[in-house]
Amino acid sequence: MNSIIGFTGILLKELAGPLNDEQKKQIKMVKTSGEHLLGLINDVLDISKIEAGKLRVSYYPFNYLESLERIIDFLLPQASAKGLIITTEITEMTITLVSDERRVEQILLNLLSNAIKFSTDGKILIKVDVKEDFLITQVIDQGIGISEADIIKLFMPFIQLQGGLSRVHEGTGLGLAICKNLVEKLGGTIHVHSQIGKGSNFTFNLPLEPPENL
């Protein structure tokens, strides 16, 4: 899949010669499909490791705000394309987190991607705070929201909510299940508050340093 994505990317740069509009359109479709399939493969591998108890995490200090900035910069084009504004409220100038940087960024990427996916206008607010040796991150959107009955299903693998969401919004139903397991593996918790038509607030807490029993 990486080869397909890489070579289609090269073709789209027209290094081998110019493409007409229809060729560009079809190559973009191949590239997009490849990226979706690669994401699915990675999600299935992650959930398989989690269910088998084989998922490993590494702990080392890193700058959490730099990680957050990277994820925002990566997703900003998607948000802008939908007319969404991403804003932040951060209480600390610097935050050093002793955790698994790659897995923490995976959590942020998943939650922010979902906020963009299920929003059509308004803003996405990311609030970051530190309280009692815990890092608290909230991802708040003004999207379609989730009913109380459906909230309990959110973190179940391969579950997509009813009401046409799975037809309108692409996804595997694995992202939030992986998020929950990663947060808990890193010694934290995650929860959601939401109302239909009023948006959602996904909040996850991580210890600034790993608990001794992890």
FITORNU-171419 format. One record per residue (C-alpha): residue in three letters; x, y, z. Coordinates in steps of 0.1 Angstrom, whole numbers, plus 5000, padded with zeros to 4 digits. Layout:
BEGIN
ALAXYZ...
***
This chain:
BEGIN
MET500050005000ASN502950245007SER504250184972ILE500850254957ILE500450574977GLY504050684970PHE503950624932THR500450784928GLY501851084947ILE504751104922LEU502451084893LEU500351364906LYS503451584908GLU503651534870LEU507351454871ALA506951194844GLY504851424822PRO501651624823LEU498251474832ASN494851584819ASP492051654844GLU490451314841GLN493751134847LYS494451354878LYS490951274891GLN491350904887ILE494850894902LYS493651094932MET490950834937VAL493550554937LYS495750744961THR492750824985SER491550464984GLY495050344991GLU495350575021HIS491950455034LEU492950095030LEU496350155047GLY494550315076LEU492150015079ILE495149775079ASN496849965106ASP493649985127VAL493049615124LEU496649535133ASP496349765164ILE493049615176SER494349265171LYS497449345192ILE495249505219GLU492849205220ALA495748965222GLY497449165249LYS500449215227LEU500349595223ARG503649755236VAL504150115246SER507450295254TYR507850575279TYR510150875274PRO509851255279PHE508651465250ASN507051815244TYR503351755244LEU502452095229GLU504852035200SER503051705193LEU499651875194GLU500852145170ARG502051885145ILE498651705145ILE496752035141ASP499052145112PHE498551805096LEU494751825098LEU494352195092PRO493752155054GLN490951905060ALA489352145085SER489752445062ALA488252265033LYS485052225054GLY485152585067LEU486052475102ILE488252675125ILE490552495150THR491352695182THR493252615214GLU493052715250ILE496252605268THR497052685304GLU500752595304MET503552745283THR505352405282ILE504252055290THR506651765293LEU504851435291VAL506551105299SER504650865278ASP504650705243GLU504850995219ARG503650805188ARG500650655206VAL499650995221GLU499751155187GLN497650865174ILE495050945201LEU495051315191LEU494951235154ASN491951015159LEU489951245181LEU490651555159SER489851365127ASN486551255141ALA485751615152ILE486351735117LYS484551445101PHE481351495120SER481251875118THR479952085090ASP480552435104GLY481652625134LYS484852565153ILE486852285170LEU488252385204ILE491152195220LYS491652275257VAL494752165275ASP495352185312VAL497452025339LYS495951925373GLU497351715401ASP500051555379PHE497551475351LEU497451615316ILE493851695306THR492951735269GLN489451825257VAL488451805220ILE485252005217ASP483252025184GLN479952185173GLY479051885151ILE476151645148GLY476451515183ILE475651165197SER472551045215GLU472850925251ALA471850575240ASP474650555214ILE477450685237ILE477850345253LYS478550195219LEU481250445209PHE484250265222MET483249915210PRO485349775181PHE483749775146ILE480649955159GLN479250235137LEU476250435149GLN472850415133GLY470950695116GLY472850685083LEU476250795097SER478050495084ARG476850575049VAL477650945050HIS480850925070GLU483450675061GLY485150475088THR485950135102GLY484450175137LEU487850095152GLY489350445159LEU487650515192ALA488050165205ILE491850195198CYS491850535215LYS490250405246ASN492650115248LEU495750335242VAL494650585268GLU494050315294LYS497350135284LEU499150465291GLY497450495325GLY494750735317THR490950765311ILE488750885284HIS485050995284VAL482651185262HIS479751435268SER477451495238GLN474051605227ILE472451555193GLY472851865172LYS474952045198GLY478351875193SER480651655215ASN483351685241PHE485951405242THR488151435272PHE491151225279ASN493451235310LEU497051105310PRO499551095339LEU502451325334GLU504651035344PRO503750665341PRO502350495372GLU504750265390ASN502649955383LEU502750005345
***
